Amino acid sequence: MLNPNDGPQMPLLDDDLYRRFCVLIHDETGLSFGPGSQFFLERRLESRMSALGGVSPRDYLNYIRYDPDRTQEWDHLVTVITTNETYFMREIKQLRCFQNDILPALWERSGRSRIRVWSAGCSSGEEPYSIAILAKETGRYPEGALEIYATDINSRVLAKAKAGLYTESSFRAVDEAFKARWFTEEEPGRFRVAPSIQKCVNFSRFNLFDPGRYGLLPAFDVIFCRNVIIYFDMEAKVKVMERFHEKLKAQGYLLLGHSESLISVTDTFKLIHLPGDLVYVKEGP
Ligand SMILES: C[S@@+](CC[C@H](N)C(=O)[O-])C[C@H]1O[C@@H](n2cnc3c(N)ncnc32)[C@H](O)[C@@H]1O
């Protein structure tokens, strides 16, 4: 085990081994770790190698590549290498655009029947619950009109999402009135989302790089994938966008994070101006 007090730390992995870990992690999850991330990734791998009784990096690599039980270890590894930062009403301008421009348009388009939304990379649930709250706030959509699927590769954050219990940091962008209206303080500093909101969201584990799972999903009117592809390289972004294109209905909406764009990734989505914001729409059939 490396000790931070022992002076400058030697890399845990030589260049070849580091590259092998990066390629494998990229192939399995789309996450891209370059040379600048070596220290970060080594510390995360080290925590998993110690949890397994101090196995060597080479043995650990073979384990997550070939072992019949590797699925469980991938589950653990993913919980330590993903970035899960999120909070309620993040990027509010875009969410208001969803509430005021997109939802009413889709509602009419669907013949006032049902709108399906996917929050892909939902982390601990603040994004899909915000979506459900925004729809409820309008008072326009009857029970069951909005189906929200929320998925993430990280089972630890999904467990938190399903529990629906949050601390102050999740409320950094909202006021007390919002919190009081949609949450109940269950114990000091811990707030539970209202059951009427919780039941609108269907959470499940889903790796965007598991092609076999896409067939299990229905077609969507809107896909939110915000602050997720920022961690992918170009090849991974292209792959995910192909899948999103397949899973979106004609003229369906794709909402990315504000620092994310499809420039040089694909031209199968068109950037359009809505009154509230700029959003992508699926082009073609
Ligand atoms: C920074 S969070 C974004 C959460 C939320 N969308 C938001 O904008 O607040 C990124 C999430 O993407 C998830 N993620 C990363 N790679 C993924 C993959 N291959 N499949 C599914 N989810 C993934 C991470 O586990 C993490 O929870």
The ligand as a MOL file (V3000), in Angstrom:
LIG
                    3D

  0  0  0     0  0            999 V3000
M  V30 BEGIN CTAB
M  V30 COUNTS 27 29 0 0 0
M  V30 BEGIN ATOM
M  V30 1 C -22.1730 13.8950 -13.4110 0
M  V30 2 S -23.4500 12.7040 -13.3120 0 CHG=1
M  V30 3 C -24.7750 13.5700 -14.1150 0
M  V30 4 C -26.0780 13.4290 -13.3930 0
M  V30 5 C -27.2410 14.2150 -13.9780 0
M  V30 6 N -27.4990 13.7940 -15.3360 0
M  V30 7 C -26.9860 15.6940 -13.9120 0
M  V30 8 O -26.7250 16.3220 -14.9520 0
M  V30 9 O -27.0400 16.2590 -12.8180 0 CHG=-1
M  V30 10 C -22.9280 11.5290 -14.5850 0
M  V30 11 C -23.5850 10.1700 -14.3970 0
M  V30 12 O -23.3450 9.3840 -15.5710 0
M  V30 13 C -23.1970 8.0420 -15.1600 0
M  V30 14 N -22.5210 7.2630 -16.2110 0
M  V30 15 C -21.2380 7.3370 -16.6010 0
M  V30 16 N -20.9630 6.3990 -17.5550 0
M  V30 17 C -22.1220 5.7410 -17.7770 0
M  V30 18 C -22.4900 4.6610 -18.6330 0
M  V30 19 N -21.6020 4.0650 -19.4480 0
M  V30 20 N -23.7680 4.2240 -18.5990 0
M  V30 21 C -24.6690 4.7970 -17.7660 0
M  V30 22 N -24.3870 5.8150 -16.9240 0
M  V30 23 C -23.1270 6.2860 -16.9280 0
M  V30 24 C -22.3920 8.1390 -13.8800 0
M  V30 25 O -22.4910 6.9890 -13.0720 0
M  V30 26 C -22.9780 9.4080 -13.2340 0
M  V30 27 O -23.9490 9.0910 -12.2740 0
M  V30 END ATOM
M  V30 BEGIN BOND
M  V30 1 1 1 2
M  V30 2 1 2 3
M  V30 3 1 2 10
M  V30 4 1 3 4
M  V30 5 1 4 5
M  V30 6 1 5 6
M  V30 7 1 5 7
M  V30 8 2 7 8
M  V30 9 1 7 9
M  V30 10 1 10 11
M  V30 11 1 11 12
M  V30 12 1 11 26
M  V30 13 1 12 13
M  V30 14 1 13 14
M  V30 15 1 13 24
M  V30 16 1 14 15
M  V30 17 1 14 23
M  V30 18 2 15 16
M  V30 19 1 16 17
M  V30 20 1 17 18
M  V30 21 2 17 23
M  V30 22 1 18 19
M  V30 23 2 18 20
M  V30 24 1 20 21
M  V30 25 2 21 22
M  V30 26 1 22 23
M  V30 27 1 24 25
M  V30 28 1 24 26
M  V30 29 1 26 27
M  V30 END BOND
M  V30 END CTAB
M  END
